[in-house]
Amino acid sequence: MPDNLFAKWRAVFAPGPLQVGEVTAYQDGVATVQLPGGGLLHARGSTTLGAHVFVRDGLIEGPAPDLPLDSAEV
């Protein structure tokens, strides 16, 4: 069986950051996720409207806890 060159190439790069947000829209397996800072992103995966999810590289990795947000600038 030949080696998967694409998998080897991707392994060279660090994975994207793990982000958390709330699902504001969901249709056909694609969710619109609102980030705590107000930004929006689209991610593929299974979820429900209003759920908090972890997202990395455009994929929903799983449910996130529904905790209060506290942020500050340094």
C-alpha positions as CSV (number, residue, x, y, z in Angstrom):
1,M,0.0,0.0,0.0
2,P,1.6,3.4,-1.0
3,D,2.2,6.0,1.6
4,N,-0.2,8.9,1.9
5,L,1.9,11.9,0.8
6,F,-0.8,14.4,1.7
7,A,-1.0,13.1,5.3
8,K,2.8,13.4,5.6
9,W,2.7,16.9,4.2
10,R,0.0,18.0,6.6
11,A,1.9,16.5,9.6
12,V,4.7,19.0,8.9
13,F,2.5,21.9,9.9
14,A,1.1,22.7,13.3
15,P,-2.7,22.4,13.7
16,G,-4.8,25.5,13.8
17,P,-5.9,27.0,17.0
18,L,-8.8,25.5,19.0
19,Q,-11.6,28.0,19.1
20,V,-14.9,28.0,21.0
21,G,-18.2,29.6,20.0
22,E,-21.9,29.4,19.8
23,V,-23.8,27.9,16.8
24,T,-26.0,30.7,15.3
25,A,-27.1,28.8,12.2
26,Y,-26.9,25.2,11.0
27,Q,-27.8,23.8,7.6
28,D,-26.7,20.8,5.6
29,G,-23.9,19.9,7.9
30,V,-22.3,23.4,8.0
31,A,-22.6,25.6,11.1
32,T,-22.1,29.3,11.5
33,V,-20.3,29.8,14.7
34,Q,-20.1,33.1,16.5
35,L,-16.8,33.6,18.4
36,P,-16.7,35.4,21.8
37,G,-15.0,38.5,20.1
38,G,-17.9,38.8,17.7
39,G,-16.3,37.1,14.6
40,L,-18.1,34.5,12.6
41,L,-16.8,31.3,11.0
42,H,-18.2,28.3,9.2
43,A,-17.4,24.8,10.3
44,R,-18.5,21.3,9.1
45,G,-19.8,18.7,11.5
46,S,-22.8,17.6,13.6
47,T,-24.3,20.1,16.1
48,T,-27.5,21.8,17.0
49,L,-28.6,25.5,16.9
50,G,-27.5,27.4,20.1
51,A,-24.9,24.8,21.1
52,H,-21.4,25.8,22.2
53,V,-18.8,23.9,20.2
54,F,-15.0,23.5,19.8
55,V,-13.8,24.3,16.3
56,R,-10.4,23.7,14.7
57,D,-9.4,24.1,11.0
58,G,-13.1,24.4,9.9
59,L,-14.3,21.3,11.6
60,I,-16.4,20.9,14.7
61,E,-14.4,18.8,17.2
62,G,-17.1,18.5,19.8
63,P,-19.4,20.2,22.3
64,A,-18.0,22.9,24.6
65,P,-19.2,23.7,28.1
66,D,-21.7,26.6,28.4
67,L,-19.6,28.9,30.7
68,P,-19.7,32.6,31.2
69,L,-17.2,34.6,29.1
70,D,-14.7,36.9,30.9
71,S,-12.1,38.6,28.7
72,A,-9.6,41.4,29.3
73,E,-7.0,43.1,27.2
74,V,-3.4,43.2,28.4
